[in-house]
Amino acid sequence: MIIMKSFYCVLGIFLLVSACSFPDSPSDKDLDTGSLIRWNETIMQTALAEDGLLTLKGVRTEALAFVAIHDALNAIQPHFSGYSFNQETPGADPIAALNQAAYQIAISQYPDQQETFKELLDLSLRSVSDGGRKESGITLGKAVAAHILDIRTNDQWNTEADYVWHPMAPGVYAEFNEHSGTPQGFIFGAGWARAQPFLLESQDQYRSPPPPKINSAAYSQAFNEVKQVGANQSPSRTEDQAHMAMWWKDFVENSHNRLARELVVKEELDLWQTARVLALLNMAIFDAYVNVFDNKFHYNHWRPYTAIRWAAHDGNPDTEADTTWNNLHQHTYAFPSYPSAHGCASSAAMTVLAKTLGTGDIYTFSMTTEQVDKAGPFSEKISMDPATRTFRRFSEAGMEAAMSRLYLGIHFRYDSEEGYELGKRIGDYAVRGYLVPLSDQ
């Protein structure tokens, strides 16, 4: 039994927060939702600089901040059901309340960046007239933030967990530290499965069906597919599939928050609507990671890299070993395969966006990713050409994110498909049960 350490986080601790610049005098219209956009982006950039999003800290902080903002706004003027804070404060200034709430959350998680967050707070409060409403808003923001932090005090987002390595056997997750670039005995994410969800009733609320048996026709088909289209040099993979595989490597919490910031502005959502979108989005992503990692460690299923190189011993006559096989980016992440976490988190996020922006699933939009890791975390960055991909449905984008892992060569098709379905269930559950419009109650 080996107690796993946060290896990736330690490697990323040297990163510094990027310098943030803010406009000097935002207009009243810009300030309404602009302050929310700035908090979302600044928190995400802070998280990226601290640990490269290799822990749950960044998405958890976004969820904490926007839940607090949501509850503060709805304590002043209720448009949606609250998450947890239920004290009405109708005379408070909403701009003061939301910015103070965001500030209190941000400095509680990233105290070393207090100066950056204070600059943003001061900027956002410039247009708020001094007086009782402002002071009431500040008091409300502090109270809501304290309440949300209190109820999440022991949520185990960064807990360490024991992992028992199993003897090498067909379908069993095996170590390949030479390919993952991690120390011998390291496994990533076991503790994520123990974190307390924001929305789900338990970490295992949605249990995925088992992956195909290793001697089944379904497994043989999936094995031979990823062996072909996921290989480093693949004549079967199209140029667009190769681009898709690399382009989608950006972390879901980064790319989907970036998309959300663009779309809430494009759709001209008001303060309350924007806060709700960003709160549900980040809570759903957090819960998707928790639920999918619970499933991963429940099934402990092997990766294509191991399966293809060890196929001579898998007992399946329809699989053929290739002991030199490698995937597209020549790296495999150090945790079990089934289901796909990337597919799950993206599907949950896209489901939330489809159901909260007021657009529905059928909606044309573009996403831009300028650079991605060439291989694993902390490898050199490579530029994406083109940097933009366009979609006609949110569900289409979610499925493409999931299937990108097949063409990258790190997941079987059934990993990706189940990750997508799991995420969709989580996203649906989030929007049905939380922060619902009061007009629907």
Number of C-alpha atoms within 10 A of each C-alpha: 9 12 13 17 19 17 14 17 15 12 15 18 12 11 14 14 16 11 9 14 10 11 8 9 12 16 11 11 9 13 20 19 22 18 22 25 22 17 22 22 18 22 23 23 20 24 26 22 17 23 21 21 24 21 20 20 20 26 24 21 25 29 24 25 31 29 30 35 31 32 34 36 31 24 25 19 16 17 18 22 21 23 18 14 19 13 15 16 18 16 14 24 24 29 27 27 32 31 27 29 32 30 22 24 27 25 16 15 18 17 12 11 15 16 11 17 23 16 14 22 21 12 18 26 19 15 15 14 12 10 9 12 18 20 16 19 27 22 17 28 31 22 19 30 29 16 15 20 18 10 10 15 10 12 13 15 21 16 16 17 17 13 17 9 15 12 9 12 13 20 21 19 25 22 22 20 17 11 15 20 15 17 11 11 16 20 25 22 26 23 21 25 25 22 24 20 24 23 21 20 10 15 23 18 12 17 13 20 10 13 17 14 13 17 16 11 13 13 20 18 15 19 22 17 18 24 28 18 22 31 24 19 13 15 10 13 17 12 10 8 19 19 18 20 23 23 25 22 21 17 16 24 23 18 16 21 22 18 17 21 20 15 17 23 15 9 12 12 17 13 21 21 20 25 25 27 24 28 24 27 30 30 26 34 31 30 29 32 25 30 31 30 30 26 29 25 19 16 20 21 23 22 26 27 27 21 26 22 16 18 21 15 15 18 12 17 11 15 22 19 16 15 14 8 17 23 23 21 19 18 22 25 19 20 22 27 27 30 34 31 29 27 31 34 36 33 34 35 32 27 27 29 27 18 17 19 19 12 13 14 18 13 12 11 15 13 16 15 19 15 17 20 17 18 19 17 19 12 10 11 13 14 14 16 11 11 13 12 15 12 16 13 17 25 23 16 20 26 21 21 25 31 27 26 26 29 30 28 28 27 28 29 25 20 26 28 19 23 30 28 20 26 32 26 16 26 31 16 17 23 21 11 11 16 22 18 14 11 8 6 7
